Amino acid sequence: MTDKSVVTENNEEQLLAAIDLGSNSFHIVVAQLDQGELRTVDVLSDKVQLAAGIDKNRYLTDEAKQRGLDCLSRFAQRVKDLPRDAVRVVGTNALREAKNSKAFIEEAESILGTPLEIIAGREEARLIYLGVAHTLADDQGARLVIDIGGGSTEFIIGERFEPRIMESLHMGCVSYTKRFFSDDCISAKNFYRAKTAALQELQAITNYYKENGWHSAVGSSGTIKAVRNACVSCGFSKDRITREALQQLTEKVLSFKHYEEIDIEGLKPERKKVLPAGLAVLCAAFEALEIEEMTFSEGALREGVLYDMAGRLRHEDVRDRTINAIMQRYHVDQEQADRVEQTALLAWAQVKEGWQLSRKHYDMLSWAARTHEIGLTIAHSQFHKHSAYLLSHSDLPGFTTREQQLLAALVRGHRRKFPKDEFKALPKRLQESYRHLCVLLRLAVVLHRSRSKDRLPAVTFHVDGKKLMIEFPEGWLEHHPLTHADLEQEADYLTSADTKLRFR
């Protein structure tokens, strides 16, 4: 019988779903994966405007949370029959910024039955580029992609399917509407205040982006789509946004006094309120980056998430490349990392059923083993803490904020006193499994403390609830007294991990 909670690369015509909890809109796209290709079968969206519900103290209001949860209840019906691994849910700027996002996340996960991943700004930019790149021809050379969201705007320069430069700036159509158009009135003064603020944000990236250059500019998501459609419907351009068309559209929008008065054919009613702010951000981008014209791509974050999922099924996981890159950057001893990884994964294979560990746990344990010594570049003293800090605070393409937190917790706990408080800070449903993973990592490190190139003997691991037994060939421990002493000390440490270690 096939485990319905897991999707495998051998499933034909597998359905995948991506849910994007944007600051302005929530989206879901369901696509069929067939022979490595994705074909969209269903799309739903809702203007939740989560960012509009963040108060001055950076808390999500009850009303905003309820709007979001009501939307997710509808989305949940669409994905309830899909395997858990076939659904990926990502949250962006509003959930990054809100101080009480944890409570919303827990309720959302309960409704959807799958984890909600908060992604960092540059990871959002990477996924947006992936979604755009898969909707465009491959022979366009270097391209600039801009995506104006509700709370942030992403700028990416890339070629084919590889983003080279990524940045996420704190400006969006919802946040700028709250900041500059809070009275719902449209005026040239408010518009140019918004544009000036956007130009100030852009100062940090303008020179670097212009020095690298691009052959074409592409826009994605709702704001730029609305601007493109408005330019076309008003006769200002044929099928794209030009600098002249943008100026004409600005004059037209500023001719209205209130957002409800905006009369542009094809403009959706829910888009009217945030159009002036979004237009100001786009005008600033055109001016600062000296863009002459921009095309539009239907691909965006949610499509990028789908293609990222499809890539993982084909063993093309960008996270592996990220781990390899960070190992090179911090001059990790590759041979030692390989030894620790092999032993940790051998232990995982032997205890996975008893401790209910999955393929996701295998990957996290592998990455932790490969990066546990990156902190040695900073200092040997407390290097496990340095390693954890680097993993927590670096931009790691492909990793969500939570995955970085989990990876850092494993690495932080791989030696010395077991940091039980680190694991108590994790979501409750993850605490036990990640304590177990950390135990396996710790034991692999202990067994390779000598850094010897000699292979370990055939070691077996057995678990029975909270008890873990390691068995060595007869007489081996007597001939390796340092390992025996290390394991005795480790048994004391692991009492804090609620694990009883025995060995013989």
Residue pairs with C-beta under 8 A, 6 or more apart in sequence:
3 83
4 83
5 83
5 84
5 85
6 83
6 84
6 85
6 358
6 359
7 14
7 16
7 83
7 85
7 86
7 313
8 313
9 313
9 314
9 315
11 33
12 34
13 32
13 33
13 34
14 32
14 33
14 34
14 86
14 313
15 30
15 31
15 32
15 33
15 41
15 82
15 86
16 30
16 31
16 32
16 33
16 38
16 82
16 86
16 87
16 88
16 306
16 309
16 310
17 28
17 29
17 30
17 31
17 78
17 79
17 82
17 86
17 87
17 88
18 28
18 29
18 31
18 87
18 88
18 89
18 90
18 302
18 303
18 305
18 306
18 309
19 26
19 27
19 28
19 72
19 75
19 79
19 87
19 88
19 89
19 90
19 112
19 302
20 26
20 27
20 28
20 90
20 92
20 300
20 301
20 302
20 305
21 48
21 50
21 68
21 89
21 90
21 91
21 92
21 94
21 95
21 108
21 116
22 50
22 92
22 94
22 149
22 150
22 221
22 301
23 49
23 50
23 51
23 92
23 93
23 94
23 149
23 150
23 151
23 152
23 172
23 174
23 175
24 47
24 48
24 49
24 50
24 51
24 149
24 150
24 151
24 172
24 173
24 174
24 222
24 274
25 45
25 46
25 47
25 48
25 49
25 150
25 222
26 45
26 46
26 48
26 50
26 68
26 71
26 72
26 75
27 43
27 44
27 45
27 301
27 302
28 42
28 43
28 44
28 45
28 75
28 78
28 79
28 302
29 40
29 42
29 43
29 302
29 303
29 306
30 40
30 41
30 42
30 43
30 78
30 79
31 38
31 39
31 40
31 41
31 306
32 38
32 39
32 41
33 310
33 313
36 310
36 314
38 134
38 306
38 307
38 310
42 78
44 74
44 75
44 78
46 71
46 74
47 270
48 64
48 67
48 68
48 71
49 64
49 67
49 150
49 174
50 60
50 64
50 67
50 68
50 94
50 95
50 150
51 93
51 94
51 97
51 150
51 151
51 172
51 174
51 175
51 178
52 64
52 150
52 174
52 177
52 178
53 60
53 61
53 63
53 64
53 65
53 67
54 60
54 61
54 64
54 94
54 97
54 98
55 61
57 99
58 97
58 98
58 99
59 98
59 99
59 100
60 94
60 98
60 100
60 101
60 104
65 103
65 104
65 107
68 104
68 108
69 104
69 107
69 108
69 111
72 108
72 111
72 112
73 111
75 112
76 111
76 112
76 113
79 87
79 112
79 114
80 113
84 113
84 114
86 309
87 112
87 114
88 114
88 117
88 305
88 308
88 309
89 108
89 112
89 114
89 115
89 116
89 117
90 116
90 117
90 118
90 119
90 124
90 127
90 301
90 305
90 400
91 101
91 105
91 116
91 117
91 118
91 119
92 118
92 119
92 124
92 149
92 151
92 152
92 301
93 121
93 124
93 149
93 150
93 151
93 152
93 168
93 170
93 172
93 175
94 101
94 150
94 151
94 174
95 101
95 104
95 105
95 118
96 118
96 120
96 121
96 401
97 151
98 104
101 118
105 116
105 118
106 427
108 116
109 115
109 116
115 402
117 400
117 401
117 402
117 403
118 400
118 401
118 402
119 127
119 400
119 401
120 168
120 395
120 400
120 401
121 152
121 154
121 167
121 168
122 166
122 167
122 168
122 395
122 397
123 395
123 396
123 397
123 398
123 399
123 400
124 152
124 154
124 168
124 301
125 147
125 154
125 155
125 156
125 163
125 166
125 167
125 168
126 156
126 163
126 166
126 304
126 318
126 397
126 398
127 301
127 304
127 305
127 308
128 145
128 147
128 154
128 156
128 220
128 221
128 300
128 301
128 304
129 145
129 156
129 158
129 163
129 166
129 304
130 161
130 163
130 303
130 304
130 307
130 308
131 220
131 297
131 299
131 300
131 301
131 302
131 303
131 304
131 305
131 306
131 307
132 145
132 218
132 220
132 297
132 299
132 300
132 303
132 304
133 158
133 160
133 161
133 299
134 161
134 299
134 303
134 304
134 307
135 297
135 298
135 299
135 303
136 143
136 218
136 297
136 299
138 160
140 215
140 216
141 159
141 214
141 215
141 216
142 157
142 158
142 159
142 164
142 212
142 213
142 214
142 215
143 157
143 158
143 159
143 214
143 215
143 216
143 217
143 218
144 155
144 156
144 157
144 209
144 214
144 216
144 217
144 218
144 289
144 291
145 154
145 155
145 156
145 157
145 158
145 217
145 218
145 219
145 220
145 297
146 153
146 154
146 155
146 156
146 217
146 218
146 219
146 220
146 224
146 282
146 285
146 294
147 153
147 154
147 219
147 220
147 221
147 224
147 300
147 301
148 172
148 173
148 219
148 221
148 223
148 224
148 278
148 281
148 282
149 172
149 173
149 221
149 223
150 172
150 173
150 174
150 175
150 274
151 170
151 172
151 174
151 175
152 168
152 169
152 170
152 171
152 172
153 168
153 169
153 171
153 172
153 281
153 285
154 166
154 167
154 168
154 169
155 165
155 166
155 167
155 168
155 169
155 205
155 209
155 285
156 163
156 165
156 166
156 167
157 163
157 164
157 165
157 209
157 212
157 214
158 164
158 165
164 212
165 208
165 209
165 212
167 204
167 205
169 201
169 202
169 204
169 205
170 201
171 197
171 198
171 201
171 281
172 277
172 278
172 281
173 223
173 274
173 275
173 277
173 278
173 281
174 274
174 277
176 194
176 197
176 198
176 277
176 278
176 280
176 281
177 273
177 274
177 276
177 277
179 194
179 197
180 190
180 191
180 193
180 194
180 197
180 277
180 280
181 190
181 194
181 259
181 273
181 276
181 277
184 258
184 259
184 260
184 273
185 257
185 258
186 253
186 254
186 256
186 257
186 258
186 259
186 262
186 276
187 254
187 257
188 254
190 276
191 250
191 253
191 254
191 276
191 279
191 280
192 280
194 276
194 277
194 280
194 281
195 280
195 281
195 283
195 284
196 284
198 280
198 281
198 283
198 284
198 285
199 284
199 287
199 288
201 284
202 284
202 285
202 288
202 289
203 288
206 288
206 289
209 289
210 289
210 290
216 295
217 289
217 291
217 293
217 294
217 295
218 294
218 295
218 296
218 297
219 225
219 227
219 228
219 241
219 282
219 294
219 295
219 296
219 297
220 296
220 297
220 298
220 299
220 300
221 300
221 301
222 271
223 274
223 275
223 278
223 279
223 281
223 282
224 241
224 278
224 282
224 294
224 296
225 296
226 267
226 268
226 271
226 275
226 278
227 241
227 246
227 249
227 275
227 278
227 279
227 282
228 239
228 240
228 241
228 294
228 296
229 266
229 267
230 249
230 264
230 266
230 267
230 275
231 237
231 240
231 241
231 242
231 245
231 246
231 248
231 249
232 238
232 239
233 264
233 265
233 266
233 267
234 248
234 249
234 252
234 264
234 265
236 242
236 244
236 245
236 248
236 249
237 244
237 245
239 295
240 293
240 294
240 295
240 296
241 282
241 293
241 294
241 295
241 296
242 292
242 293
243 286
243 291
243 292
243 293
246 279
246 282
246 283
246 286
249 279
250 279
250 283
252 264
253 262
253 275
253 276
253 279
256 262
256 263
259 272
259 273
259 275
259 276
260 272
262 272
262 275
267 275
285 291
286 294
308 318
308 398
311 317
311 318
317 363
317 398
318 397
318 398
319 363
319 367
319 396
319 397
319 398
319 399
319 403
321 397
321 398
322 396
322 397
322 398
322 399
323 367
323 370
323 371
326 371
326 374
326 390
326 391
326 394
326 396
327 334
327 337
327 370
327 371
327 374
329 374
330 374
330 375
330 376
330 377
330 390
331 377
332 370
332 371
332 373
332 374
333 373
333 451
335 453
336 373
336 448
336 451
337 369
337 370
337 371
337 372
337 373
339 448
339 451
340 369
340 372
340 441
340 444
340 445
340 448
341 366
341 369
341 370
341 444
343 443
343 444
343 447
343 448
343 456
343 459
344 365
344 366
344 368
344 369
344 440
344 441
344 443
344 444
345 362
345 365
345 366
345 369
346 459
346 461
347 440
347 443
347 444
347 461
348 357
348 361
348 362
348 365
348 437
348 440
350 460
350 461
350 462
351 357
351 436
351 440
351 461
351 462
351 463
351 468
352 358
352 361
352 362
354 462
354 463
354 464
355 433
355 436
355 463
356 433
357 433
357 436
357 437
361 433
361 437
364 403
364 406
364 407
364 410
364 434
364 437
365 410
365 437
365 440
365 441
367 407
368 407
368 410
368 411
368 414
368 437
368 441
369 441
369 444
371 387
371 391
371 407
371 411
372 384
372 387
372 410
372 411
372 414
372 441
372 445
373 383
373 387
374 386
374 387
374 390
374 391
375 382
375 383
375 384
375 385
375 386
375 387
375 388
375 389
375 390
376 383
376 386
376 387
377 386
378 386
378 390
379 386
384 411
384 412
384 413
384 414
384 415
384 416
385 412
387 408
387 411
387 412
388 408
388 409
388 411
388 412
389 408
391 404
391 407
391 408
391 411
392 404
392 405
392 408
394 404
396 404
399 407
402 427
405 426
406 426
406 430
406 434
409 419
409 422
409 423
409 425
409 426
409 434
409 438
410 434
410 437
410 438
410 441
411 441
412 419
412 422
413 419
413 422
413 423
413 438
413 441
413 442
414 438
414 441
414 442
414 445
415 442
415 445
416 493
417 493
417 496
418 438
418 442
418 493
418 494
418 496
418 497
420 496
420 497
423 431
423 434
423 435
423 438
424 431
426 434
435 497
435 498
435 499
436 499
438 497
439 468
439 494
439 497
439 499
439 501
442 490
442 493
442 494
443 461
443 470
443 490
443 501
446 483
446 486
446 487
446 490
447 456
447 459
447 483
448 456
449 482
449 483
449 486
450 482
450 483
457 472
457 473
457 476
458 473
459 470
459 471
459 472
460 470
460 471
461 468
461 469
461 470
462 468
462 469
462 471
463 469
466 498
466 499
466 500
467 499
467 500
467 502
468 494
468 499
468 500
468 501
468 502
469 502
469 503
469 504
470 487
470 501
470 502
470 503
470 504
471 503
471 504
472 503
472 504
477 483
477 484
477 487
477 503
477 504
478 484
487 501
487 503
490 501
491 500
491 501
491 502
491 503
494 500
494 501
